[in-house]
Amino acid sequence: MKESFRHIFSLGCKELAGLFRDPLLVVLIIYSFSLNIYIGAKSAPEAISDAAIAIVDEDGSPLSKRISDAFIPPLFLKPDMISRADIDRLMDEGRYTFVVVFPPSFQEKVMANDNPEVQVNVDATRMSQAFTGNGYIQQIINREVKSFLGEKSQGKPIYSAGAIIRNRFNPNLTKSWGRAANGLINNITMIALILTGAALIRERERGTLEHLLVTPVKPVEIMISKVWSMSLLVLVVTGFSLIMIVHKLLGIPIAGSFWLFMLGVLINLFTVTSLGIFLACFARDMPQLGILLILVLMPMQILSGGTTSQANMPAFIQFVMRFAPTTYFVEFSKAILFRGANFSLVWKIFLQMLILGGVYFFIALRRFRKSVAS
């Protein structure tokens, strides 16, 4: 037993040393867990942010001023007051994305329930902001009018019921939070598959695998050494990326336990690295491994539930994805990072992923033994 542990430790250290001598893989790891996550979170802007807006207030009433003051950052810049005659010129110049026009006697008609119309001019060439921003403007106007009427009714409610929406876990619906988490999850899976698969292919291409087979080292020891060494490396860079990039640089709060998340990552890495070795057993060289990774990795990431909820997918797809480690990885990652889930809430997911990893490891070991025997 001690001899086996010594073999596994020595072979794992050899794997790490060989990896650090490959500059391309080192650069890929550094980029994937730093710049790639930051770019993925920041490159696509929020639905609307710092939109330029102007107000044409022909009413000058407390209600129109109240609505004007409701357009605040970070959704909108501070509104500029302009005249109706300047609307076309300023929008042609691209100065404003939205121009809101309050007609004369606007407040008076609102109080008389005369359904006054507010004109909203939208620069539709700015497609990333136009549609969503128009919806926000309507919500703000309706909200302020409703609040104003409630105050003027002397305590008598104008509406029989109203919806009060509170967003939990992401109060401002900041999309970069989800993009950063998905980027980290996808990169962990991708790098773990690439490293373990490349480690086996590299040994096969250089002939060192045959050298190992004539030594007292067993195939299971070779496989375990690749699993623990690559998992350790990915685990370390994951912790660094989560703290320094996601939390510190991007300012995304971590609601749950950091160490509980790292435990889940470790279990996931056991599953994914076993899958990586299994795929490498079918590939003769790195190009073939790359093709296999594309065929396996892309569906796993797209259908894992990170971007689109699995509840919206066909039942057959949901059933098939229960055999993919990314499904469980996404479930517990978002539960811990955003909802602050503790061990009592995620232990079943951990157990399912551990069982799946054991099955993958056993299948990969059998395939690995057959491949080295041939």
Secondary structure, 3 states (H helix, E strand, C coil): CHHHHHHHHHHHHHHHHHHHCCHHHHHHHHHHCCHHHHHHHHCCCCCCCCECEEEEECCCCHHHHHHHHCCCCCCECCCEECCHHHHHHHHHCCCCCEEEEECCCHHHHHHCCCCCCCEEEECCCCHHHHHHHHHHHHHHHHHHHHHHHHHHCCCCCCCCCCCCCCCCCCCCCCHHHHHHHHHHHHHHHHHHHHHHHHHHHHHHHHCHHHHHHCCCCCHHHHHHHHHHHHHHHHHHHHHHHHHHHHHHHCCCCCCCCHHHHHHHHHHHHHHHHHHHHHHHCCCCCHHHHHHHHHHHHHHHHHCCCCCCCHHHCCHHHHHHHCCCHHHHHHHHHHHHHCCCCCHHHHHHHHHHHHHHHHHHHHHHHHHHHHHHHC
